[in-house]
Amino acid sequence: MTWYGVLAPAGTPHDIVARLSTELVKIAQSPDMKKRLAAEGGEAVGSTPEEFAAYIKDELKASADLVKLAHIKVE
């Protein structure tokens, strides 16, 4: 699975992050964007900054678990 997201630098004021999030969700949920994504087999999700942060955290943990389970080592 492939996913895309937008991140802001650490320390970006919450009001700016909230505004960016609101506008990006509007774009992601627009009919044109939904149509473009669907043509490529994708789906617009759009979430809050907190939900996206939790998703990234979960993805990193899953990846770390997979690396550990597969005994992958840096050479």
BAFI-3210 file (N, C-alpha, C; in Angstrom, 3 decimals, decimal comma, padded with zeros to 6 digits):
// residues 75
n [1|2|3|4|5|6|7|8|9|10|11|12|13|14|15|16|17|18|19|20|21|22|23|24|25|26|27|28|29|30|31|32|33|34|35|36|37|38|39|40|41|42|43|44|45|46|47|48|49|50|51|52|53|54|55|56|57|58|59|60|61|62|63|64|65|66|67|68|69|70|71|72|73|74|75]
n.u [000,849|000,488|000,853|000,221|001,171|001,176|003,606|004,634|007,267|008,785|007,526|005,908|003,345|000,240|-002,174|-001,547|-000,941|-003,451|-004,998|-003,744|-004,277|-007,111|-007,568|-006,195|-007,625|-010,063|-009,285|-008,481|-010,927|-012,360|-014,397|-012,906|-010,312|-010,898|-011,807|-009,463|-007,726|-009,173|-009,030|-006,508|-006,672|-006,759|-007,715|-009,086|-008,433|-007,997|-007,514|-007,271|-004,525|-003,633|-004,639|-003,230|-000,603|-000,702|-001,161|001,238|003,004|002,102|002,653|005,452|006,105|005,100|006,755|009,247|008,848|008,590|011,156|012,649|011,500|012,204|014,887|016,552|019,475|021,691|024,286]
n.v [-001,174|002,223|005,464|008,962|012,043|015,227|017,017|019,259|021,427|020,684|022,370|024,143|026,494|025,588|026,673|027,237|024,697|023,526|025,063|024,497|021,738|021,695|022,938|021,173|018,800|019,583|019,810|017,149|015,869|016,884|016,661|016,493|015,699|013,260|011,852|011,792|010,311|007,902|006,990|005,987|003,917|004,722|006,267|009,042|010,024|011,819|013,286|014,231|016,217|014,928|012,319|011,533|011,668|009,598|007,473|007,440|006,819|004,228|002,918|003,117|001,538|-000,954|-001,412|-001,527|-003,775|-005,722|-005,644|-006,560|-009,131|-010,342|-010,454|-008,497|-006,770|-003,982|-003,623]
n.w [000,000|-000,728|000,559|000,944|002,433|004,101|005,810|008,404|009,552|012,756|015,570|014,237|014,512|016,079|015,061|012,420|011,420|011,753|009,987|007,500|007,422|007,310|004,809|003,089|003,455|002,358|-000,322|-000,832|-000,610|-002,667|-005,643|-008,077|-007,242|-005,999|-008,232|-009,810|-008,156|-007,932|-010,547|-010,596|-008,891|-006,302|-003,142|-001,541|001,720|004,038|007,114|010,598|011,940|014,250|013,980|011,698|012,656|014,553|012,807|011,311|013,383|014,042|011,600|011,517|013,736|012,895|010,703|011,965|013,557|011,551|010,390|012,558|012,941|010,539|010,806|009,693|008,926|008,960|006,679]
ca.u [000,000|001,191|000,077|000,856|000,752|001,911|004,149|005,173|008,425|008,522|007,393|004,961|002,210|-000,939|-003,189|-001,116|-001,130|-004,897|-005,477|-003,247|-005,024|-008,469|-007,538|-005,775|-008,748|-011,020|-008,754|-008,532|-012,322|-013,004|-014,754|-011,817|-009,234|-011,412|-011,830|-008,075|-007,204|-009,896|-008,517|-005,255|-006,934|-006,559|-008,859|-008,772|-008,861|-008,101|-007,657|-006,750|-003,090|-003,426|-004,878|-002,129|000,566|-000,885|-000,990|002,680|003,598|001,745|003,384|006,853|006,192|004,900|007,972|010,304|008,537|008,897|012,616|013,103|011,039|012,953|016,308|017,237|020,557|022,417|025,646]
ca.v [000,000|003,502|006,584|010,275|012,979|016,488|017,270|020,596|021,360|020,683|023,713|024,971|026,817|024,738|027,296|027,089|023,277|023,300|025,688|023,674|020,483|021,974|023,201|019,960|017,847|020,064|019,425|015,687|015,432|017,513|015,693|016,335|014,902|011,902|011,246|011,536|009,207|006,682|006,544|005,280|002,907|005,310|006,787|010,171|009,748|013,053|013,051|015,326|016,078|013,947|010,994|011,229|011,397|008,251|006,535|007,359|006,086|002,813|002,415|002,959|000,371|-002,155|-001,598|-001,958|-005,163|-006,551|-005,710|-007,427|-010,482|-010,866|-010,405|-007,632|-006,019|-003,063|-004,127]
ca.w [000,000|-000,773|001,071|000,851|003,462|004,176|007,145|008,652|010,457|014,206|016,132|013,488|015,391|015,910|014,212|011,027|011,096|011,649|008,740|006,393|007,442|006,837|003,369|002,387|003,483|001,351|-001,631|-000,947|-000,715|-003,823|-006,685|-009,042|-006,649|-005,825|-009,558|-010,202|-007,350|-008,291|-011,844|-010,327|-007,881|-004,976|-002,400|-000,677|003,080|004,795|008,547|011,415|012,188|015,319|013,407|010,799|013,507|015,108|011,693|011,040|014,504|013,866|010,436|011,912|014,618|012,083|009,912|012,883|013,924|010,392|010,294|013,645|012,654|009,388|011,143|008,727|009,553|008,088|006,407]
c.u [000,893|000,273|000,906|000,331|001,611|002,332|004,660|006,365|007,987|008,451|006,473|003,757|000,961|-001,973|-002,826|-001,307|-002,620|-005,442|-005,033|-004,042|-006,422|-008,494|-007,144|-006,868|-009,808|-010,572|-008,891|-009,951|-013,052|-013,317|-013,612|-010,698|-009,675|-011,402|-010,418|-007,490|-007,872|-009,394|-007,220|-005,423|-006,777|-007,851|-008,383|-009,295|-009,051|-008,351|-007,152|-005,233|-002,796|-003,623|-003,728|-000,862|000,481|-000,682|000,494|003,368|003,336|002,519|004,863|007,034|006,057|006,148|009,115|010,087|008,891|010,408|013,165|012,744|011,842|014,457|017,116|018,266|021,216|023,839|026,546]
c.v [001,235|004,569|007,849|011,140|014,220|016,701|018,698|020,456|021,349|022,122|024,630|025,241|026,003|025,365|027,193|025,644|022,992|023,878|024,883|022,377|020,676|022,149|021,953|018,904|018,279|019,647|017,924|015,182|016,057|016,458|015,446|015,458|013,459|011,157|010,876|010,348|007,884|006,118|005,761|004,204|003,415|005,816|007,921|009,872|011,058|012,765|014,281|015,151|015,006|012,520|010,585|010,925|009,990|007,197|006,347|006,551|004,585|002,183|002,186|001,739|-000,918|-002,449|-002,099|-003,411|-006,118|-006,728|-006,668|-008,890|-011,130|-010,895|-009,609|-006,800|-005,124|-003,612|-002,988]
c.w [000,000|-000,199|000,967|001,984|003,402|005,615|007,217|009,592|011,933|014,687|015,344|014,388|015,037|014,979|012,730|010,577|010,893|010,346|007,530|006,290|006,875|005,324|002,576|002,374|002,469|-000,051|-001,829|-001,157|-001,902|-004,883|-007,687|-008,486|-006,445|-007,160|-010,009|-009,447|-007,724|-009,618|-011,693|-009,256|-006,465|-004,371|-001,511|000,719|003,836|006,259|009,298|011,565|013,248|014,809|012,493|011,584|014,098|014,021|011,384|012,135|014,376|012,701|010,772|012,808|013,822|011,252|010,788|013,302|012,786|010,218|011,344|013,364|011,524|009,614|010,120|009,467|008,514|007,905|006,000]
res [m|t|w|y|g|v|l|a|p|a|g|t|p|h|d|i|v|a|r|l|s|t|e|l|v|k|i|a|q|s|p|d|m|k|k|r|l|a|a|e|g|g|e|a|v|g|s|t|p|e|e|f|a|a|y|i|k|d|e|l|k|a|s|a|d|l|v|k|l|a|h|i|k|v|e]
***
